């Protein structure tokens, strides 16, 4: 089964980031929205099926609301974080985590 999924870790606190709203776009169109649970993951993949459309995807993480909830003072350095990636294989899994802190973030293609 093909899918697009993510999780968010608060690397400053060393724990999952709960309550982060995430939107998934394909070809510029919103196709899914979710929020992370207590494990920093969405309850379901953002997109799944026997195959997924190939092309350009974008994950939009509403990091600012989460960062405010952790007590980081304003003005925030990050508010919305956009990660774009290209899905070349419609039968593959695309897991794109976000490692988040108040003044930095990192991402990678997970498994």
C-alpha positions as CSV (number, residue, x, y, z in Angstrom):
1,X,0.0,0.0,0.0
2,X,1.3,3.5,-0.9
3,X,1.1,6.3,1.5
4,X,2.2,9.8,2.6
5,X,2.8,10.1,6.3
6,X,4.6,12.3,8.8
7,X,5.4,12.8,12.4
8,X,6.8,15.7,14.4
9,X,9.4,15.5,17.1
10,X,10.2,18.5,19.4
11,X,14.0,18.0,19.5
12,X,14.5,20.8,22.0
13,X,12.3,18.9,24.5
14,X,13.2,15.4,23.4
15,X,9.6,14.3,22.9
16,X,6.9,14.0,20.4
17,X,5.1,17.2,19.4
18,X,1.4,16.8,20.0
19,X,-1.3,19.0,18.5
20,X,0.6,20.2,15.4
21,X,-1.9,20.9,12.6
22,X,-0.7,19.7,9.2
23,X,-2.1,20.2,5.7
24,X,-1.2,18.1,2.7
25,X,-1.3,19.6,-0.8
26,X,-0.9,17.9,-4.1
27,X,-0.4,20.0,-7.3
28,X,-1.3,23.1,-5.2
29,X,-4.6,21.7,-4.0
30,X,-5.4,20.9,-0.4
31,X,-6.1,17.1,-0.1
32,X,-5.9,16.3,3.6
33,X,-5.6,17.9,7.0
34,X,-4.8,16.3,10.4
35,X,-3.1,17.0,13.7
36,X,-0.5,15.1,15.5
37,X,-1.5,12.9,18.5
38,X,0.4,12.3,21.8
39,X,3.0,10.3,19.9
40,X,3.6,13.2,17.4
41,X,2.0,11.2,14.6
42,X,-1.3,11.6,12.7
43,X,-3.8,8.9,13.6
44,X,-3.9,7.8,9.9
45,X,-1.6,8.4,7.0
46,X,-2.4,11.7,5.3
47,X,-2.9,9.8,2.0
48,X,-3.0,6.1,1.3
49,X,-4.2,3.6,-1.3
50,X,-3.0,0.9,-3.7
51,X,-1.3,3.8,-5.4
52,X,-1.0,7.6,-5.0
53,X,-0.7,10.2,-7.7
54,X,2.9,11.0,-8.7
55,X,4.0,14.6,-8.7
56,X,4.7,17.5,-6.4
57,X,3.4,17.4,-2.8
58,X,3.7,19.9,0.0
59,X,3.3,19.4,3.7
60,X,2.4,22.6,5.6
61,X,3.1,22.4,9.4
62,X,1.5,25.0,11.6
63,X,4.5,25.0,13.9
64,X,3.8,28.5,15.4
65,X,0.8,27.4,17.4
66,X,2.7,24.5,18.8
67,X,5.8,26.5,19.7
68,X,3.6,29.1,21.4
69,X,2.0,26.4,23.5
70,X,5.5,25.3,24.7
71,X,6.2,28.8,26.1
72,X,8.6,30.0,23.5
73,X,8.4,33.8,23.6
74,X,7.1,35.9,20.7
75,X,8.0,36.9,18.1
76,X,8.4,33.3,16.9
77,X,11.2,32.6,14.5
78,X,9.0,30.0,12.7
79,X,5.3,30.1,12.1
80,X,4.4,27.9,9.1
81,X,6.9,25.4,7.8
82,X,6.4,24.2,4.2
83,X,8.1,21.1,3.0
84,X,7.9,20.2,-0.7
85,X,8.8,16.8,-2.1
86,X,8.3,14.9,-5.4
87,X,6.7,11.4,-5.4
88,X,8.1,9.6,-8.4
89,X,6.7,6.2,-7.6
90,X,3.0,5.9,-7.0
91,X,3.4,2.6,-5.3
92,X,5.9,3.8,-2.7
93,X,5.7,5.1,0.9
94,X,6.7,8.7,1.5
95,X,7.3,9.3,5.2
96,X,8.5,12.9,5.8
97,X,9.2,13.7,9.5
98,X,9.7,17.1,10.9
99,X,12.3,17.5,13.7
100,X,11.4,20.9,15.3
101,X,12.9,23.4,17.7
102,X,12.3,27.1,18.3
103,X,15.1,28.2,16.0
104,X,15.6,25.3,13.6
105,X,14.1,22.3,12.0
106,X,15.3,19.3,9.9
107,X,13.6,16.8,7.8
108,X,14.4,13.6,5.8
109,X,12.7,10.8,3.9
110,X,11.9,8.2,6.4
111,X,10.7,4.6,6.0
